[in-house]
Amino acid sequence: MSTPPLSALPIRRLAPRDLTVCADLSEDRGWPREEHKWGLLLAAGKGYGIDDPEGGLVAACVVTEYGSQYRPDLWAIGMVLVARRHARQGVGHRLMRQLVTEAGATPLTLYATPLGRPLYEELGFKAIGSSEMVLGHFTAGGPPSPVHTRPATGEDLVTLVRLDEEVFGADRTHVITRLPAFADQLRVAEENGRITGYAAAWPNMETQVVGPLIARDTDTAKALIASLAARTDRPLRTDVDVRHKELLAWLKERGLASVGLNTVMTCGIPDLPGDWTRRFAPVTVAAG
């Protein structure tokens, strides 16, 4: 029996049980397997994939919806991957075109690598900014921060969800409430009993990813990162909006180095909602 053409292979919804084949696809493209991250994305978002008749996946991606369950305010698209042997055959374009069609009037956003950006531009996405990925062992130094931080508790979750929606510009309850189980650390900054920011650090292969990072100002963001770094021996990795120049310079002074840039893109809206001045880093670039 002959193998059907790629254009005839159906796009299906992925589920948490597909975690292994998704990680296999990441590895096939030279990315880390990132099974822990895939687990969050498949649980909190909607995965889409094309099965390879010879086993595994031809392609996959994940959509994380924010806002109302019935009328989302924003779709964040991530982990757009095509198997190496099927690359440059229009599979990624077909998968993305399906998502754009399914989204209808719902605005879309994603972080684009230099390789993927031309595809997204062809589908109507516009570049609105960029983020810089930094990585390395954090070296403490300088005077003690006046900002008080502490571990988040279950009682903080309602406040964190409200603060996050105010800053992000859309409801992310289904993601934020998963952070205590997903992350190794979840800490808040506090002043006079009021939470002024929060950040998580979660395991990703041999690193600790810092994200999300929501803070009242740069000093608060610094205090949160330093408090997370003090409680792990792993290298830190995070993706910082390039407009936060002071924070990026400080991270580089503390031992982290730039390892890449991603372009923030949107479709259907001229800019992201919320308050970028308090939004320092995403949960992951795959989920916005």
Buried (B, 14 or more C-beta within 10 A) or exposed (E): EEEEEBEEBEBEEBEEEBBEBBBBBBEBEEEEBBBBBBBBBBBBBBBBBBBBEEEBBBBBBBBBBBBEEEEBBBBBBBBBBBBEEBEEBEBBBBBBBBBBEEBEEBBBBBBBEEEBBEBBBEBEBBEBBBBBBBBBEBEEEEEEBEBBBEEBEEEBBEBBBBBBBEBBBBBBBBBBBBBBEBBBBBBBBBEEEEBBBBBBBBBBEEBBBBBBBBBBBBBBBBBBBBBBBEEBEBBBBBBBBBBBEEBBEBBBEBBBEBEEBBBBBBBBBEBBBBEBBBBBBBBBBBBB
